[in-house]
């Protein structure tokens, strides 16, 4: 798995949900070899946005997080929010 490419793919998929400039900041982290920090930042920002994300995106996030040994507490709230029924 090319973790940098996976991380950049996640950022691209989430750009519309991120505040201005944040995607670029996270991409810079990934390109600097800080993919674990980039994933943590991405999850933190997405957690602040009241939205449900596609299950394939969340699976990709969890898979990458496992490879990078990132604490699952970063992406689990996003998965939990996605599994809640919408009103």
N, C-alpha and C positions, 0 to 999 in steps of 0.2 A: 504494500500500500504506500503510495506517495502521499505522505501526510500533508505536505504543503499544498499540493494540488487539491486534496480533499477539503482542506480548510478554506482555501480560496473559493472552491465550488460552493461551500456552505455560505460564505459571506455573500457571494453573488446571488444566491437564492433568497437571501434575507435582506438585501439592500433596501427594499421598499419599506421594511419595518424598522429600520434604524434611523436615528437622528442624523442630520447632516454632518459629514466628516467622520462619523464613527466607523463606517465600512472601510474607509481608507486607513484609519488608525489600526483596525484589526488586520487588514491586509498587510500593512507594514510589519506588524508583529509576526505574522506567519512567514513573510519573506525573510525576516531576520532570524528565523529558526526558533521562534518562540510560539510554536503552534499550540502548546498546552495553555499558555496564557491567553492566546488569541481565542481559543475555544471557551475558556472561562469568561472572558469579556463578552463574547457573543451571547452566551447563555444569560449572563447578567442583564444585558440590554434587552434581549428578547423577553425576559421575565418581567420587565417593566412595561411591556407593551401588551395591552389587553387584546390578544388575538390568539386564535388557534392555528397551529402550524400543521402542515401535512405530515402524515405518519412516516412517509418515506424520508422526509427531511429529518425528523426526530430520530429515526433509526440510524441514519447516516451520522448524526451528531453523537449518539450513544456509542456507535461502533468506533468512531474516531476517538472519542473520549476514553474508551477502553484501551485502545492501542497506545494512547498517550499517557495512560494511567492518571487521568483527571478524575477527581472525586465525583461520583455519580450525582451528588446533591446539586450539581450545577445544571444538569439536564432533566433530572427526574421531575421537578415541578412543571416543566414545559410539557412533558409526557402526561402528567396527571391532569393538567389543564385541558389538554387535547382530548382526554377520555371522558371529560364531563359533558353531559348533554347540553346542547345549546337551547336557549329559551326563545 
